[in-house]
Amino acid sequence: MDTVANLFNPHCQVHSDSLLEYFCVDHDQLCCQYCRKKHSSCQNTMSLTLSSEGIQFSHKVSDCMKQLKTFDSTCQDIINNRDHCVAALKTDVRRLKETLSQNCRIDKIENSLNEKLEDNLKKLWNEKQYAYHLKREVESTYDKIVFATTHGTNEQVFIWIHTFDWELKKIESNIRNAIKSLKRLKNIYHLK
């Protein structure tokens, strides 16, 4: 089981020996004591304690959770679509085999048909497995937010949510790429 301490790194990415103690509202950036000096001219730099008040019930947390639920739903749609494509492909192949059963060139055509079928089924299976992988990643991230907001301090949740943006963008990018790469199966089973 994760602990809240394992969910985030409270150290500055620039000054690894320094803890994050401040937040610059102007730049939406977490700061250590050294980074804070770079933000001395900023109007809204405050302690992490002050800036993290009420984070567990904030729009930022609820927006992240809503976005993850949307990602989860999209992954499930991909999985369902791939299942539908497999069923449609198998139906098309069955119908084609019935039509070809009266043709004398059946062996040659059937071998070609079986090769194409296996290739497409493999592609569909791989796409479905990748969607399952993305879905598990989304569910894990959602569980981490729930765990952090339930068991973490305001500061811990604040740091985690603000460093979490890159992970949300990565998940969204992976889902978009998965959708773009989905194979459209045309009726490639025609007689030559």
Secondary structure, DSSP 8 states (H G I E B T S, - for coil): ---HHHH---B-SSSTTSB--EEETTTTEEE-HHHHHHTTT-S-EEEHHHHTTTGGGSHHHHHHHHHHHHHHHHHHHHHHHHHHHHHHHHHHHHHHHHHHTT-TTHHHHHHHHHHHHHHHHHHHHHHHHHHHHHHHHHHHHHHHHHHHHHHS-HHHHHHHHHHHHHHHHHHHHHHHHHHHH-----------
